Amino acid sequence: MKTERGDNMLRAMEHCYIVTDDEILSGEPIIKGTRTPVRAVVETWRLGIIPEEIPIHLPHLTLAQVFDALSYYSDHQAEINAYIERNRIPDELIDPLVKDQ
């Protein structure tokens, strides 16, 4: 998005680390340069992992990418929540031995 302002060109940058590619996860928003969906960052965060520690669990991501993914989520919650729900494994398909851990 570009906006003219006098002789200067004001350029708005939005979510520089988030992209979509129809050939990766059917166009689900991912972290640029990876196959990691935004939902993976959001679900890790929802487990109680603070953003600063998410790169420990997803070491191929930088802290800037994590914060941009969470910012994207903040702006697109319904979309990302739909991806999370679509990819959720139904409880009846989870082995009880795994579920109890």
BALUM-929655 format. One line per field, with one value per residue: residue number from 1; residue in one letter; x, y, z of N, C-alpha, C, O in turn. Coordinates in nm, 2 decimals, always signed. Example, Ala and Ser with C-alpha at 12.3 -4.5 7.8 and 13.67 -1.06 7.14 Angstrom:
BEGIN
num	c(1|2)
residuo	c(A|S)
n.c1	c(+1.32|+1.28)
n.c2	c(-0.57|-0.22)
n.c3	c(+0.78|+0.71)
ca.c1	c(+1.23|+1.37)
ca.c2	c(-0.45|-0.11)
ca.c3	c(+0.78|+0.71)
c.c1	c(+1.32|+1.29)
c.c2	c(-0.33|+0.00)
c.c3	c(+0.78|+0.79)
o.c1	c(+1.42|+1.34)
o.c2	c(-0.33|+0.11)
o.c3	c(+0.85|+0.80)
This chain:
BEGIN
num	c(1|2|3|4|5|6|7|8|9|10|11|12|13|14|15|16|17|18|19|20|21|22|23|24|25|26|27|28|29|30|31|32|33|34|35|36|37|38|39|40|41|42|43|44|45|46|47|48|49|50|51|52|53|54|55|56|57|58|59|60|61|62|63|64|65|66|67|68|69|70|71|72|73|74|75|76|77|78|79|80|81|82|83|84|85|86|87|88|89|90|91|92|93|94|95|96|97|98|99|100|101)
residuo	c(M|K|T|E|R|G|D|N|M|L|R|A|M|E|H|C|Y|I|V|T|D|D|E|I|L|S|G|E|P|I|I|K|G|T|R|T|P|V|R|A|V|V|E|T|W|R|L|G|I|I|P|E|E|I|P|I|H|L|P|H|L|T|L|A|Q|V|F|D|A|L|S|Y|Y|S|D|H|Q|A|E|I|N|A|Y|I|E|R|N|R|I|P|D|E|L|I|D|P|L|V|K|D|Q)
n.c1	c(+0.09|+0.07|+0.09|+0.06|+0.23|+0.28|+0.60|+0.71|+0.70|+0.49|+0.51|+0.32|+0.40|+0.30|+0.30|+0.55|+0.68|+0.50|+0.34|+0.15|+0.12|+0.00|+0.09|+0.19|+0.08|-0.18|-0.22|-0.25|-0.17|+0.18|+0.51|+0.74|+0.98|+0.97|+0.79|+0.63|+0.32|+0.13|-0.05|+0.09|+0.26|+0.08|-0.06|+0.15|+0.20|-0.05|-0.03|+0.10|+0.35|+0.58|+0.63|+0.90|+1.03|+0.94|+1.10|+1.28|+1.14|+1.07|+1.31|+1.40|+1.28|+1.29|+1.28|+1.15|+1.00|+0.82|+0.68|+0.57|+0.40|+0.22|+0.11|-0.01|-0.20|-0.35|-0.47|-0.62|-0.78|-1.02|-0.97|-0.73|-0.81|-0.99|-0.83|-0.68|-0.89|-0.97|-0.75|-0.73|-0.70|-0.95|-1.07|-1.14|-0.98|-0.73|-0.48|-0.53|-0.31|-0.14|-0.29|-0.31|-0.08)
n.c2	c(-0.12|+0.21|+0.55|+0.88|+1.17|+1.48|+1.55|+1.32|+0.96|+0.77|+0.46|+0.19|-0.09|-0.41|-0.69|-0.82|-1.07|-1.26|-1.47|-1.60|-1.90|-2.07|-2.32|-2.42|-2.56|-2.53|-2.25|-2.14|-1.90|-1.85|-1.85|-1.65|-1.79|-2.03|-2.34|-2.32|-2.27|-1.99|-2.06|-2.25|-2.11|-1.96|-2.17|-2.27|-2.05|-2.03|-2.25|-2.15|-2.07|-1.82|-1.55|-1.48|-1.73|-1.90|-1.93|-2.12|-2.35|-2.37|-2.36|-2.26|-2.02|-1.67|-1.42|-1.19|-1.29|-1.45|-1.26|-1.12|-1.31|-1.34|-1.09|-1.09|-1.28|-1.14|-0.95|-1.12|-1.31|-1.48|-1.61|-1.75|-1.90|-2.07|-2.22|-2.35|-2.50|-2.66|-2.82|-2.96|-3.26|-3.49|-3.58|-3.85|-3.99|-3.98|-4.16|-4.31|-4.35|-4.15|-3.92|-3.90|-3.80)
n.c3	c(+0.00|-0.09|-0.02|-0.12|+0.00|-0.01|-0.15|-0.07|-0.06|+0.12|+0.26|+0.36|+0.56|+0.62|+0.82|+0.75|+0.76|+0.71|+0.47|+0.19|+0.00|-0.26|-0.31|-0.08|+0.20|+0.10|+0.07|+0.33|+0.58|+0.63|+0.78|+0.63|+0.41|+0.52|+0.60|+0.80|+0.96|+1.06|+1.25|+1.40|+1.56|+1.70|+1.84|+2.00|+2.16|+2.29|+2.45|+2.67|+2.64|+2.64|+2.41|+2.37|+2.42|+2.23|+2.00|+2.10|+2.10|+1.84|+1.66|+1.41|+1.37|+1.41|+1.67|+1.58|+1.37|+1.52|+1.67|+1.46|+1.36|+1.57|+1.58|+1.33|+1.38|+1.57|+1.41|+1.24|+1.36|+1.33|+1.09|+1.14|+1.37|+1.24|+1.08|+1.28|+1.41|+1.19|+1.16|+1.40|+1.59|+1.64|+1.96|+1.99|+1.82|+1.93|+2.08|+2.40|+2.56|+2.48|+2.53|+2.80|+2.89)
ca.c1	c(+0.00|+0.14|+0.01|+0.14|+0.22|+0.37|+0.70|+0.76|+0.61|+0.48|+0.48|+0.28|+0.44|+0.21|+0.33|+0.66|+0.72|+0.38|+0.31|+0.07|+0.16|-0.10|+0.16|+0.24|-0.04|-0.30|-0.24|-0.26|-0.06|+0.30|+0.62|+0.82|+1.10|+0.95|+0.66|+0.56|+0.20|+0.10|-0.12|+0.18|+0.31|-0.03|-0.09|+0.25|+0.17|-0.17|+0.01|+0.16|+0.49|+0.59|+0.68|+1.05|+1.07|+0.89|+1.22|+1.35|+1.06|+1.07|+1.44|+1.42|+1.22|+1.35|+1.18|+1.08|+0.90|+0.72|+0.60|+0.49|+0.29|+0.12|+0.05|-0.10|-0.31|-0.43|-0.55|-0.69|-0.82|-1.12|-0.91|-0.63|-0.88|-1.05|-0.72|-0.65|-1.00|-0.96|-0.63|-0.74|-0.73|-1.06|-1.03|-1.16|-0.87|-0.60|-0.46|-0.54|-0.18|-0.08|-0.38|-0.29|+0.06)
ca.c2	c(+0.00|+0.34|+0.67|+1.00|+1.28|+1.58|+1.50|+1.19|+0.85|+0.70|+0.32|+0.11|-0.23|-0.49|-0.83|-0.85|-1.21|-1.35|-1.48|-1.72|-1.96|-2.18|-2.45|-2.46|-2.58|-2.48|-2.11|-2.10|-1.81|-1.91|-1.76|-1.63|-1.87|-2.16|-2.40|-2.31|-2.19|-1.89|-2.13|-2.33|-2.01|-1.93|-2.28|-2.28|-1.94|-2.07|-2.35|-2.08|-2.04|-1.67|-1.53|-1.49|-1.86|-1.98|-1.98|-2.24|-2.47|-2.36|-2.29|-2.21|-1.89|-1.56|-1.36|-1.10|-1.37|-1.49|-1.14|-1.08|-1.41|-1.31|-0.97|-1.13|-1.35|-1.04|-0.89|-1.22|-1.42|-1.57|-1.69|-1.85|-2.00|-2.17|-2.32|-2.43|-2.60|-2.75|-2.91|-3.03|-3.40|-3.52|-3.66|-4.00|-4.04|-3.97|-4.28|-4.28|-4.34|-4.01|-3.82|-3.89|-3.75)
ca.c3	c(+0.00|-0.10|+0.00|-0.15|+0.10|-0.06|-0.24|-0.02|-0.07|+0.25|+0.23|+0.48|+0.56|+0.71|+0.84|+0.65|+0.77|+0.68|+0.33|+0.16|-0.12|-0.29|-0.31|+0.06|+0.30|+0.03|+0.08|+0.47|+0.61|+0.68|+0.81|+0.50|+0.40|+0.59|+0.58|+0.93|+0.95|+1.17|+1.36|+1.49|+1.66|+1.79|+1.93|+2.10|+2.25|+2.37|+2.55|+2.78|+2.61|+2.61|+2.27|+2.37|+2.43|+2.12|+1.91|+2.16|+2.06|+1.69|+1.65|+1.28|+1.37|+1.49|+1.76|+1.50|+1.30|+1.62|+1.71|+1.35|+1.35|+1.67|+1.53|+1.22|+1.44|+1.63|+1.30|+1.16|+1.45|+1.28|+0.99|+1.20|+1.45|+1.15|+1.04|+1.40|+1.42|+1.08|+1.18|+1.53|+1.59|+1.73|+2.08|+1.98|+1.74|+2.00|+2.17|+2.54|+2.62|+2.45|+2.58|+2.95|+2.93)
c.c1	c(+0.09|+0.05|+0.10|+0.12|+0.32|+0.47|+0.75|+0.65|+0.61|+0.43|+0.44|+0.33|+0.36|+0.26|+0.44|+0.71|+0.62|+0.35|+0.21|+0.13|+0.07|-0.04|+0.21|+0.11|-0.17|-0.33|-0.26|-0.14|+0.06|+0.41|+0.71|+0.95|+1.09|+0.82|+0.58|+0.44|+0.19|+0.04|-0.03|+0.24|+0.20|-0.06|+0.02|+0.23|+0.05|-0.13|+0.08|+0.30|+0.50|+0.66|+0.84|+1.11|+1.03|+1.00|+1.30|+1.28|+1.05|+1.20|+1.47|+1.36|+1.29|+1.24|+1.09|+0.97|+0.79|+0.63|+0.51|+0.37|+0.18|+0.05|-0.05|-0.22|-0.41|-0.52|-0.64|-0.73|-0.91|-1.06|-0.82|-0.70|-0.95|-0.95|-0.68|-0.76|-0.99|-0.85|-0.63|-0.77|-0.84|-1.01|-1.04|-1.05|-0.73|-0.59|-0.46|-0.41|-0.11|-0.16|-0.35|-0.16|+0.05)
c.c2	c(+0.12|+0.45|+0.79|+1.11|+1.38|+1.52|+1.36|+1.08|+0.77|+0.55|+0.24|-0.04|-0.30|-0.64|-0.87|-0.99|-1.31|-1.35|-1.60|-1.77|-2.08|-2.31|-2.50|-2.45|-2.51|-2.33|-2.06|-2.00|-1.88|-1.81|-1.76|-1.71|-2.00|-2.22|-2.40|-2.22|-2.10|-1.97|-2.21|-2.24|-1.98|-2.04|-2.30|-2.17|-1.97|-2.18|-2.29|-2.05|-1.89|-1.65|-1.54|-1.63|-1.95|-2.02|-2.10|-2.36|-2.48|-2.29|-2.23|-2.07|-1.79|-1.50|-1.26|-1.17|-1.41|-1.38|-1.10|-1.18|-1.38|-1.18|-1.00|-1.19|-1.24|-0.97|-0.98|-1.34|-1.52|-1.67|-1.80|-1.95|-2.10|-2.27|-2.41|-2.54|-2.70|-2.86|-2.99|-3.18|-3.43|-3.61|-3.81|-4.07|-4.04|-4.09|-4.24|-4.27|-4.20|-3.91|-3.80|-3.83|-3.60)
c.c3	c(+0.00|-0.09|-0.03|-0.04|+0.06|-0.16|-0.19|-0.05|+0.06|+0.22|+0.36|+0.46|+0.66|+0.71|+0.74|+0.66|+0.74|+0.53|+0.31|+0.02|-0.15|-0.29|-0.18|+0.15|+0.24|+0.06|+0.23|+0.50|+0.68|+0.71|+0.68|+0.51|+0.47|+0.55|+0.71|+0.93|+1.08|+1.28|+1.45|+1.59|+1.76|+1.89|+2.03|+2.20|+2.34|+2.47|+2.67|+2.76|+2.57|+2.48|+2.27|+2.38|+2.31|+2.03|+1.97|+2.11|+1.91|+1.65|+1.51|+1.27|+1.45|+1.58|+1.68|+1.42|+1.40|+1.65|+1.59|+1.33|+1.45|+1.64|+1.42|+1.28|+1.51|+1.53|+1.23|+1.24|+1.40|+1.18|+1.05|+1.29|+1.36|+1.11|+1.16|+1.42|+1.31|+1.09|+1.31|+1.51|+1.68|+1.84|+2.06|+1.89|+1.81|+2.09|+2.31|+2.61|+2.60|+2.52|+2.73|+2.99|+2.96)
o.c1	c(+0.18|-0.06|+0.21|+0.01|+0.44|+0.42|+0.81|+0.53|+0.71|+0.33|+0.52|+0.30|+0.34|+0.25|+0.41|+0.77|+0.64|+0.33|+0.19|+0.17|+0.06|-0.11|+0.25|+0.06|-0.25|-0.44|-0.29|-0.03|+0.04|+0.39|+0.75|+1.02|+1.19|+0.75|+0.48|+0.45|+0.25|+0.07|-0.06|+0.26|+0.23|-0.08|-0.01|+0.25|+0.06|-0.21|+0.12|+0.37|+0.43|+0.74|+0.89|+1.22|+1.07|+1.00|+1.37|+1.34|+1.04|+1.19|+1.57|+1.37|+1.35|+1.12|+0.98|+0.86|+0.67|+0.51|+0.40|+0.26|+0.07|-0.07|-0.16|-0.33|-0.53|-0.64|-0.73|-0.72|-0.89|-1.08|-0.82|-0.67|-0.96|-0.98|-0.66|-0.73|-1.02|-0.87|-0.53|-0.85|-0.83|-0.93|-0.96|-1.04|-0.63|-0.68|-0.40|-0.39|-0.04|-0.11|-0.37|-0.13|+0.16)
o.c2	c(+0.13|+0.45|+0.80|+1.13|+1.37|+1.45|+1.29|+1.11|+0.72|+0.54|+0.24|-0.10|-0.26|-0.70|-0.96|-1.04|-1.43|-1.24|-1.68|-1.69|-2.17|-2.41|-2.61|-2.34|-2.45|-2.29|-1.94|-2.02|-1.95|-1.69|-1.87|-1.70|-2.07|-2.17|-2.47|-2.10|-2.13|-1.94|-2.23|-2.28|-1.98|-2.02|-2.33|-2.20|-1.94|-2.19|-2.35|-2.00|-1.85|-1.74|-1.59|-1.65|-2.06|-2.13|-2.16|-2.47|-2.59|-2.17|-2.15|-2.00|-1.83|-1.52|-1.25|-1.12|-1.41|-1.39|-1.06|-1.14|-1.40|-1.17|-0.95|-1.17|-1.26|-0.94|-0.94|-1.45|-1.64|-1.79|-1.91|-2.06|-2.22|-2.39|-2.53|-2.66|-2.82|-2.97|-3.06|-3.22|-3.39|-3.70|-3.88|-4.19|-4.09|-4.12|-4.14|-4.19|-4.15|-3.81|-3.69|-3.82|-3.54)
o.c3	c(+0.08|-0.14|+0.02|+0.01|+0.09|-0.25|-0.27|-0.06|+0.11|+0.15|+0.45|+0.36|+0.78|+0.60|+0.65|+0.56|+0.74|+0.47|+0.40|-0.06|-0.06|-0.27|-0.17|+0.17|+0.31|+0.06|+0.25|+0.45|+0.78|+0.67|+0.63|+0.61|+0.48|+0.46|+0.72|+0.90|+1.18|+1.40|+1.57|+1.71|+1.88|+2.01|+2.15|+2.32|+2.46|+2.57|+2.77|+2.85|+2.48|+2.44|+2.17|+2.34|+2.30|+1.98|+1.90|+2.09|+1.85|+1.61|+1.50|+1.17|+1.55|+1.56|+1.71|+1.41|+1.36|+1.64|+1.60|+1.29|+1.42|+1.67|+1.42|+1.24|+1.50|+1.56|+1.16|+1.20|+1.41|+1.18|+1.01|+1.29|+1.40|+1.10|+1.14|+1.44|+1.34|+1.04|+1.34|+1.43|+1.80|+1.83|+2.11|+1.89|+1.76|+2.17|+2.35|+2.70|+2.68|+2.57|+2.78|+3.11|+2.99)
